[in-house]
Amino acid sequence: MNKPQHSLLKIGVSIGDLNGIGGEVVLRSLDHLNSFDFVPILFANFELVIGLQETFGTHLNIAQWNVQSAFEKKTVYVIDVWSEQVPIVYGTIDPRIGQYAYQSLRAATHALKHDEVDVLLTAPIHKASIMSKEFPFPGHTNYLSRELNGTSLMLLVSDELRVGLLTDHVPLDRVCSFISEKLILEKAITMKLSLQQDFGIDNPKIALLGVNPHAGDRGTIGSIDQELLTPCVAKLQSLGVQIEGPFAADGFFGSGSYTNYDGILASYHDQGLVPFKLLSFGKGVNFTAGLNKVRVSPDHGTAFDIAGKGIACISSCIKAFELGASVYNKRNKKKNSDY
């Protein structure tokens, strides 16, 4: 793909697991947006995308990528990543489909790295389908951390909440072995910088959630909160990060204390994502903060149970398109103002 010369924002889309709802929510979201003021570029196969449009009844102008032609508004472009027909069987785990998901992601990431697209939106993948020697990662974030520059932070974003994770796709019995002073400082500083750069919050206030029940109850329920997290909070404060904690996660959300903070740093996946999805499911976006490029994704998975039925909620994917554009524009505006 040659770098196109065009003033419109270009959002590259990796198609995800085709046996899931990714293709559906991407096309239906763009159909719903109607007069989108960016150029969506799908990394997949033209005939396949035309077939998805027929299946889900969207009315998009879909064009095959052609380096000789200029972009047109309200058009969805497709770059052929493969040429053969894909055997879609909705709702099933299939390593062949996982390979198409990987090929799409690899091509879209290459385009992002070379400024051929401005933003990457990733449709959901299924770990059991995509994992292989080529893709030995537990998720998109880990793959993109390798491919892009910066310190990545999985950040779930909605209008009401911004929840980041110290550890993301880590088995629960290994969480404590992953948490270190270096990790806490890196993730907290990354969150602060992202809240400033990407969300326009000059002096963000951050909460750190403890690891153990009741944040360890002063060492009576485990020692990591008192011996590691508490000193890290003090050190971060001395470095100019406005952070408090560690807080007991249940009371923190149950009492509504989360509304007093611009960002919340959870110690592990479900500690942060369960309350986030309870409060914001369908309205949230998975944003990879801290990288030199902008990546967003819907806050849900492949939803095999409803795949192919045309009933998937598209709100999160719409929000992902909108957040990707917003973050890119904020970064670009700051970059231009620095000159």
Legacy VTK file of the C-alpha trace (Angstrom):
# vtk DataFile Version 3.0
C-alpha trace
ASCII
DATASET POLYDATA
POINTS 339 float
0.000 0.000 0.000
1.398 3.387 -0.991
0.841 6.297 1.354
-2.218 8.212 0.113
-2.177 11.982 -0.087
-5.415 13.087 1.528
-6.414 15.520 4.244
-9.145 13.336 5.719
-8.360 11.222 8.757
-7.722 7.600 7.770
-8.910 4.865 10.149
-7.567 1.415 9.347
-9.694 -1.512 10.513
-8.452 -5.031 11.195
-11.401 -7.320 10.559
-11.025 -9.606 13.585
-12.442 -13.124 13.840
-14.842 -13.497 10.921
-16.849 -16.157 12.762
-17.739 -13.519 15.352
-19.539 -10.173 15.274
-16.594 -7.983 14.217
-17.456 -7.617 10.546
-21.081 -6.966 11.425
-20.469 -4.234 13.998
-17.904 -2.465 11.809
-20.191 -2.258 8.772
-23.346 -1.470 10.745
-21.497 1.217 12.729
-20.317 2.916 9.546
-23.815 2.583 8.075
-25.243 4.209 11.200
-22.699 7.040 11.149
-23.737 7.713 7.536
-21.844 10.965 6.931
-18.588 9.982 8.654
-15.839 12.584 8.223
-12.984 10.103 8.001
-11.828 7.465 5.547
-12.421 3.897 6.783
-10.002 1.376 5.281
-10.768 -2.302 5.930
-7.918 -4.789 5.738
-9.636 -7.942 4.497
-10.938 -8.929 1.059
-13.239 -6.946 -1.204
-15.587 -9.801 -2.140
-15.831 -10.862 1.494
-16.813 -7.353 2.621
-19.429 -7.156 -0.140
-20.792 -10.469 1.146
-20.923 -9.141 4.714
-22.862 -6.108 3.489
-25.416 -8.400 1.829
-25.690 -10.538 4.965
-26.257 -7.636 7.344
-28.247 -5.346 5.046
-26.042 -2.273 5.183
-26.057 0.330 2.408
-22.471 1.497 2.240
-20.542 2.581 -0.812
-17.734 0.001 -0.749
-14.755 0.426 -3.055
-11.650 -1.625 -3.661
-8.457 0.186 -2.765
-6.799 1.728 -5.788
-3.650 3.769 -5.310
-4.415 5.683 -8.501
-7.734 7.102 -7.327
-8.461 9.808 -4.757
-10.528 9.067 -1.679
-14.208 9.878 -1.838
-16.294 10.857 1.167
-18.834 8.389 2.589
-16.952 5.482 1.016
-15.566 2.401 2.743
-12.319 1.215 1.153
-11.071 -2.362 1.246
-7.478 -3.493 0.873
-7.179 -7.111 -0.229
-5.046 -8.946 2.307
-5.947 -12.333 0.815
-7.613 -13.434 -2.424
-9.289 -16.768 -1.632
-12.816 -17.373 -0.333
-13.120 -17.637 3.453
-15.215 -20.467 4.970
-17.217 -18.463 7.529
-19.173 -20.565 10.027
-20.567 -18.134 12.580
-20.073 -19.011 16.216
-17.246 -21.522 15.794
-13.597 -21.596 16.813
-11.465 -22.170 13.728
-7.668 -21.716 13.503
-8.026 -21.001 9.762
-10.226 -18.017 10.577
-7.725 -17.026 13.234
-5.047 -16.851 10.542
-7.163 -14.445 8.482
-7.607 -12.317 11.608
-3.845 -12.292 12.099
-3.148 -11.451 8.442
-5.556 -8.526 8.662
-4.050 -7.271 11.917
-0.493 -7.591 10.610
-1.301 -5.649 7.431
-3.233 -2.946 9.280
-0.459 -2.547 11.869
2.139 -2.261 9.090
0.064 0.515 7.524
-0.213 2.268 10.901
3.534 2.072 11.513
4.231 3.602 8.096
1.652 6.411 8.420
-0.529 4.966 5.676
-3.409 5.095 8.160
-3.703 7.460 11.135
-5.670 5.303 13.568
-6.097 1.557 14.020
-9.456 0.113 15.038
-9.270 -3.604 15.829
-12.370 -5.766 15.609
-12.497 -8.553 18.231
-10.323 -11.652 17.924
-10.833 -15.039 19.587
-7.721 -16.125 21.464
-8.274 -19.845 20.833
-8.506 -19.252 17.081
-5.687 -16.789 16.529
-2.952 -18.051 18.851
-0.118 -19.680 16.903
3.644 -19.544 16.460
3.146 -16.308 14.538
0.798 -14.840 17.154
1.716 -16.167 20.625
0.022 -13.260 22.398
-2.952 -13.219 24.804
-4.431 -10.189 23.047
-4.071 -7.188 20.747
-2.364 -5.008 23.370
0.585 -7.345 23.801
1.080 -7.665 20.047
0.913 -3.911 19.498
3.321 -3.308 22.385
5.891 -5.295 20.433
5.171 -3.617 17.099
4.867 0.016 18.214
6.900 2.390 20.374
6.015 3.428 23.896
4.803 1.892 27.160
1.371 0.370 26.595
-1.526 0.617 29.032
-4.862 -1.075 28.443
-7.335 1.711 29.171
-11.098 1.182 29.100
-12.842 4.471 28.365
-16.446 5.660 28.598
-18.080 9.009 29.282
-18.067 8.224 33.029
-14.969 6.070 33.545
-11.355 5.557 32.522
-9.996 2.306 33.939
-6.427 1.200 33.280
-4.831 -2.128 34.179
-1.538 -2.866 35.917
-1.774 -6.431 34.613
-4.096 -7.290 31.750
-4.341 -10.824 30.328
-2.521 -12.499 33.198
-3.864 -15.593 35.031
-5.083 -14.642 38.499
-2.633 -16.943 40.310
0.268 -15.092 38.646
-0.878 -11.487 39.138
1.236 -10.763 42.225
4.390 -12.071 40.575
3.892 -9.562 37.736
3.393 -6.509 39.956
6.580 -4.618 40.792
7.601 -1.080 41.656
8.803 -0.582 38.077
5.459 -1.739 36.644
3.390 0.442 38.983
5.446 3.545 38.265
5.425 2.953 34.500
1.675 2.354 34.274
0.729 5.243 36.561
2.946 7.724 34.699
1.650 6.411 31.364
-1.920 6.952 32.593
-1.140 10.488 33.729
0.456 11.409 30.395
-2.389 9.869 28.395
-5.041 11.683 30.432
-3.206 14.912 29.720
-2.343 14.327 26.059
-5.302 12.299 24.832
-8.139 13.577 27.030
-7.087 17.158 27.750
-7.011 16.864 31.564
-4.224 19.156 32.783
-3.689 17.713 36.277
-5.427 14.327 36.371
-6.374 12.677 39.641
-5.716 8.923 39.678
-6.843 6.170 42.054
-4.895 2.930 42.542
-6.883 -0.152 43.559
-5.358 -2.667 45.964
-4.661 -6.289 45.132
-6.149 -8.072 48.148
-9.622 -7.850 49.713
-9.926 -4.590 51.693
-6.541 -3.587 50.201
-4.921 -6.023 52.607
-6.452 -4.605 55.813
-3.067 -3.258 56.971
-1.285 -6.507 56.209
-3.770 -8.911 57.792
-4.972 -10.142 54.351
-1.714 -10.267 52.432
1.229 -7.893 52.452
1.595 -6.600 48.873
-0.727 -3.628 49.310
1.046 -2.277 52.365
4.592 -3.259 51.455
4.605 -2.446 47.713
1.603 -0.437 46.539
1.557 2.098 49.396
5.250 3.081 49.011
4.770 3.327 45.241
1.904 5.777 45.731
4.150 7.919 47.931
6.964 7.795 45.366
4.632 8.730 42.520
3.306 11.656 44.544
6.891 12.851 45.046
7.292 12.693 41.245
4.300 14.970 40.732
1.631 12.353 39.964
-1.637 13.127 41.707
-2.456 9.565 42.807
-4.152 8.084 45.874
-4.642 4.575 47.243
-4.476 1.686 47.359
-8.246 1.477 47.745
-10.414 -1.568 48.410
-12.049 -2.120 45.021
-15.516 -3.152 46.250
-16.096 -0.130 48.457
-14.455 2.173 45.931
-17.047 1.377 43.284
-19.932 0.622 45.652
-19.688 4.016 47.345
-19.362 5.903 44.079
-15.833 7.100 44.958
-14.806 6.422 41.372
-16.600 9.608 40.335
-13.949 11.656 42.172
-11.110 10.515 39.893
-10.108 11.092 36.286
-8.479 7.678 35.983
-8.529 4.425 37.939
-5.611 1.999 37.890
-6.789 -1.543 38.689
-4.366 -4.265 39.744
-5.770 -6.979 37.509
-8.183 -7.600 34.651
-11.508 -8.467 36.268
-11.024 -6.051 39.174
-11.197 -3.211 36.663
-13.305 -4.623 33.862
-16.177 -6.087 35.857
-17.240 -2.707 37.315
-16.391 -0.934 34.054
-18.615 -3.203 31.994
-21.346 -3.169 34.624
-21.447 0.613 34.495
-20.538 1.223 30.840
-21.047 -1.941 28.747
-21.886 -1.090 25.149
-20.713 2.487 25.657
-17.034 1.806 26.320
-13.890 1.654 24.213
-10.687 -0.319 24.700
-7.908 2.210 24.064
-4.191 1.370 24.115
-2.647 4.346 25.885
1.046 5.126 25.926
1.947 4.100 22.381
3.189 6.404 19.621
0.149 5.473 17.494
-3.579 5.488 18.204
-5.351 2.145 18.616
-8.970 1.644 19.687
-11.349 -1.290 19.833
-14.914 -2.045 20.944
-15.140 -3.085 24.603
-16.550 -6.543 23.792
-15.401 -9.846 22.340
-16.456 -12.001 19.411
-19.893 -12.830 20.892
-20.112 -16.196 19.142
-23.550 -16.814 20.657
-25.147 -14.079 18.515
-22.736 -14.012 15.555
-24.348 -13.853 12.125
-27.775 -12.866 13.461
-27.509 -9.140 12.777
-28.472 -8.211 16.346
-25.108 -7.217 17.854
-25.016 -3.867 19.654
-22.997 -1.356 17.634
-22.718 1.427 20.245
-19.230 0.472 21.408
-17.845 0.277 17.868
-19.311 3.690 17.053
-17.680 5.067 20.208
-14.385 3.466 19.142
-14.434 5.252 15.774
-15.245 8.527 17.544
-12.596 8.156 20.261
-9.915 7.183 17.756
-10.593 10.330 15.761
-10.728 12.487 18.909
-7.418 11.227 20.332
-5.627 11.514 16.995
-6.860 15.076 16.510
-5.805 16.082 20.030
-2.322 14.649 19.501
-2.016 16.239 16.076
-3.165 19.617 17.362
-0.591 19.514 20.163
2.149 18.410 17.768
1.392 21.339 15.463
1.245 23.802 18.374
4.712 22.691 19.535
6.349 23.963 16.356
LINES 1 340
339 0 1 2 3 4 5 6 7 8 9 10 11 12 13 14 15 16 17 18 19 20 21 22 23 24 25 26 27 28 29 30 31 32 33 34 35 36 37 38 39 40 41 42 43 44 45 46 47 48 49 50 51 52 53 54 55 56 57 58 59 60 61 62 63 64 65 66 67 68 69 70 71 72 73 74 75 76 77 78 79 80 81 82 83 84 85 86 87 88 89 90 91 92 93 94 95 96 97 98 99 100 101 102 103 104 105 106 107 108 109 110 111 112 113 114 115 116 117 118 119 120 121 122 123 124 125 126 127 128 129 130 131 132 133 134 135 136 137 138 139 140 141 142 143 144 145 146 147 148 149 150 151 152 153 154 155 156 157 158 159 160 161 162 163 164 165 166 167 168 169 170 171 172 173 174 175 176 177 178 179 180 181 182 183 184 185 186 187 188 189 190 191 192 193 194 195 196 197 198 199 200 201 202 203 204 205 206 207 208 209 210 211 212 213 214 215 216 217 218 219 220 221 222 223 224 225 226 227 228 229 230 231 232 233 234 235 236 237 238 239 240 241 242 243 244 245 246 247 248 249 250 251 252 253 254 255 256 257 258 259 260 261 262 263 264 265 266 267 268 269 270 271 272 273 274 275 276 277 278 279 280 281 282 283 284 285 286 287 288 289 290 291 292 293 294 295 296 297 298 299 300 301 302 303 304 305 306 307 308 309 310 311 312 313 314 315 316 317 318 319 320 321 322 323 324 325 326 327 328 329 330 331 332 333 334 335 336 337 338
